[in-house]
Structures are given as structure tokens and as C-alpha cells.
Amino acid sequence: DTLYEILIRAGKEKKEIYCNATKDTSLLNIKRMLKKGIIRLKDEEGKEIVIGENSKLQYKENGEEVEYRNFSSYGEIEMLDVIIIPEVEKLEEEKEKMDMLLSRVRETIKMTGTPKETGIDELRRNIREDLEI
């Protein structure tokens, strides 16, 4: 199943997804989805989180920036515990766009012909060296 399919299924079943997101990895993908409007986001207390200025996460009700918790003893890894609420209709639209894009990519791959022969670049280099080109 793709991520879109998982989110669509969860949304249709009225399920929310609890996630411990790291600021510099999984939260980047979550923020992209939030910007596209295919999910809504809440903290563990149920306060809605939105994208604010400079792409920072903030609380919808008061505009305060969300606070991350340190995961490592040195504070290198920052985490945010969030609840993801799928927006089914928008997810289905986005999935349709992605399916069309993948279809085009597959067609392009088919039209390019056979894959390049293994070692052809090495063979060309050897010929150039032998001919001193």
C-alpha cells in the first residue's frame, strides 16, 4: 500500500494516526502534507497545528510556535508528538494526480527503448585510449 492509500483508508475509517515525528526527518514530510491540505495536524492535547510564517509549525488558536521535545541527552534530536487527521477527499485527488504522473513516467520509460548495454561506457573509454583520441 502507498502512503496515500494508508491515509485514505484511515480517514474513511475515522481513524487518527499518532506519530512521534523527528523535526529534521519525518516532520518534513508531515509539513509538506499539511501544506497541501491533505492532512490536518493536532498535538496530543488536541490543539490544532498549522503552518505559520517561515514554514514553522504554530498553534491555530493563538499563533504560538510549537515546542519540540529533546529526544537525545545532547538535545540534537528534536521530536514532536502529533496526531495526523487524514483529509480523504483531498487525499484521493492527490493520489489521482500521483497515479497520472506515475503512468506518464512508466510510458516514458517504455518509449526510451532497451536499457543501455552493461559496460558500454568502459568499452568506449578503452577504444579512445587505444586510438589515443
Sequence and secondary structure as in RCSB ss.txt:
>XXXX:A:sequence
DTLYEILIRAGKEKKEIYCNATKDTSLLNIKRMLKKGIIRLKDEEGKEIVIGENSKLQYKENGEEVEYRNFSSYG
EIEMLDVIIIPEVEKLEEEKEKMDMLLSRVRETIKMTGTPKETGIDELRRNIREDLEI
>XXXX:A:secstr
  HHHHHHHHHHTT  EEEEEETTTHHHHHHHHHHHTSEEEEETT  EEEE GGG EEETTT  B   EE STTS
 SEEEEEEEEE HHHHHHHHHHHHHHHHHHHHHHHHT S   TTHHHHHHHHHHHHT 
